[in-house]
Amino acid sequence: MKQDWKPGTLIYPLPAAMISCGCTAEEYNIITLSWLGTICTNPPMCYISVRPERYSYEIIKRNMEFVINITTQELAYATDWCGVKSGKDFNKFADMGLTAGKASIVQAPVIEESPLNIECRVREILSLGSHDMFIADVVNVKADEKYINAETGKFSLEDANPIAYSHGQYYELGNKIGGFGWSVKKKKS
Ligand SMILES: Cc1cc2nc3c(=O)[nH]c(=O)nc-3n(C[C@H](O)[C@H](O)[C@H](O)COP(=O)(O)O)c2cc1C
C-alpha cells in the first residue's frame, strides 16, 4: 500500500554544495545549497535556486557569478555551518578556516579545500515562488590534481569522499554497485 501525500519536492539524494560568491574580499560569502543541478551538457549549464531573503542572493544577483564547490566528508561540518549561519553576521571563510582562492574566469572565489570548483556565470533569473532559479553557464572547472591519475588523466571524485544530502541528513557514498551501462554489458565468458 502507498499513501498519497500533498505535493512536495522529495527528490533525494541531492548534493549539498558550498556556493562561493562575491567580487571583492569584503563581499566574499559562502552559502550551502541543495537545490541545484545540471540542466544541459552542451553548452554546459546548471542552476541554483536561492530564496531572495538569503544574504547571498543580492551578492549573486549583483555580480551574476558564483562558484559551485563540491563538498566532502572533510568539509561536512563547514557545509552545514554555512547553511545555518548568515554572511550578514559572520565571515564564513575565516570562521571555517577555508581558503578563498582565485578562480580562473569569474571574480567569485573558489574554496581551495574543495576538490572540484565549478565556475558559473548567470544567464537568467527565474522567479518561481519561494525560490529564484539562477540559470548559469559553466565557464570553467578547477579540479584538484590530487585526485587525477597521472597516467590515465582520470579524475576520481570518489577518492575525495563526496557527501550527499537526503531528507535532512548528510551521508557518505556507499559501495560502488556498477558503472555506466553495466546492465547491458556482455559478461566475459
Ligand atoms: C543542506 C542545506 C541545503 C540548503 N539548500 C538551500 C537552497 O537550495 N536554497 C536556499 O535558498 N537555501 C538553502 N539552504 C539554506 C541556506 O544555506 C541558509 O539560509 C544560509 O544561512 C544562508 O546564508 P547567507 O545568509 O549567508 O546567504 C540550505 C541549507 C542547508 C544546511
The ligand as an SDF file (V2000), in Angstrom:
LIG
                    3D

 31 33  0  0  0  0  0  0  0  0999 V2000
   21.9250   21.1930    3.4130 C   0  0  0  0  0  0  0  0  0  0  0  0
   21.3700   22.5720    3.1770 C   0  0  0  0  0  0  0  0  0  0  0  0
   20.8030   22.8920    1.9400 C   0  0  0  0  0  0  0  0  0  0  0  0
   20.2830   24.1620    1.6980 C   0  0  0  0  0  0  0  0  0  0  0  0
   19.7630   24.4440    0.4620 N   0  0  0  0  0  0  0  0  0  0  0  0
   19.2960   25.6950    0.2080 C   0  0  0  0  0  0  0  0  0  0  0  0
   18.7880   26.0080   -1.0950 C   0  0  0  0  0  0  0  0  0  0  0  0
   18.8080   25.1840   -2.0210 O   0  0  0  0  0  0  0  0  0  0  0  0
   18.3360   27.2700   -1.3160 N   0  0  0  0  0  0  0  0  0  0  0  0
   18.3450   28.2430   -0.3360 C   0  0  0  0  0  0  0  0  0  0  0  0
   17.9130   29.3740   -0.5920 O   0  0  0  0  0  0  0  0  0  0  0  0
   18.8270   27.9580    0.9050 N   0  0  0  0  0  0  0  0  0  0  0  0
   19.3050   26.7290    1.1920 C   0  0  0  0  0  0  0  0  0  0  0  0
   19.8160   26.4340    2.4400 N   0  0  0  0  0  0  0  0  0  0  0  0
   19.7940   27.4650    3.4870 C   0  0  0  0  0  0  0  0  0  0  0  0
   20.9550   28.4870    3.4140 C   0  0  0  0  0  0  0  0  0  0  0  0
   22.1920   27.8370    3.1930 O   0  0  0  0  0  0  0  0  0  0  0  0
   20.9910   29.2810    4.7310 C   0  0  0  0  0  0  0  0  0  0  0  0
   19.8020   30.0200    4.8690 O   0  0  0  0  0  0  0  0  0  0  0  0
   22.2130   30.1700    4.8840 C   0  0  0  0  0  0  0  0  0  0  0  0
   22.3260   30.5340    6.2260 O   0  0  0  0  0  0  0  0  0  0  0  0
   22.1590   31.4120    4.0200 C   0  0  0  0  0  0  0  0  0  0  0  0
   23.3830   32.0670    4.1170 O   0  0  0  0  0  0  0  0  0  0  0  0
   23.5620   33.6230    3.7480 P   0  0  0  0  0  0  0  0  0  0  0  0
   22.5520   34.3940    4.5810 O   0  0  0  0  0  0  0  0  0  0  0  0
   24.9820   33.9390    4.1370 O   0  0  0  0  0  0  0  0  0  0  0  0
   23.3110   33.7700    2.3010 O   0  0  0  0  0  0  0  0  0  0  0  0
   20.3230   25.1600    2.7170 C   0  0  0  0  0  0  0  0  0  0  0  0
   20.9020   24.8480    3.9530 C   0  0  0  0  0  0  0  0  0  0  0  0
   21.4110   23.5640    4.1850 C   0  0  0  0  0  0  0  0  0  0  0  0
   22.0420   23.2500    5.5220 C   0  0  0  0  0  0  0  0  0  0  0  0
  1  2  1  0
  2  3  1  0
  2 30  2  0
  3  4  2  0
  4  5  1  0
  4 28  1  0
  5  6  2  0
  6  7  1  0
  6 13  1  0
  7  8  2  0
  7  9  1  0
  9 10  1  0
 10 11  2  0
 10 12  1  0
 12 13  2  0
 13 14  1  0
 14 15  1  0
 14 28  1  0
 15 16  1  0
 16 17  1  0
 16 18  1  0
 18 19  1  0
 18 20  1  0
 20 21  1  0
 20 22  1  0
 22 23  1  0
 23 24  1  0
 24 25  2  0
 24 26  1  0
 24 27  1  0
 28 29  2  0
 29 30  1  0
 30 31  1  0
M  END
$$$$
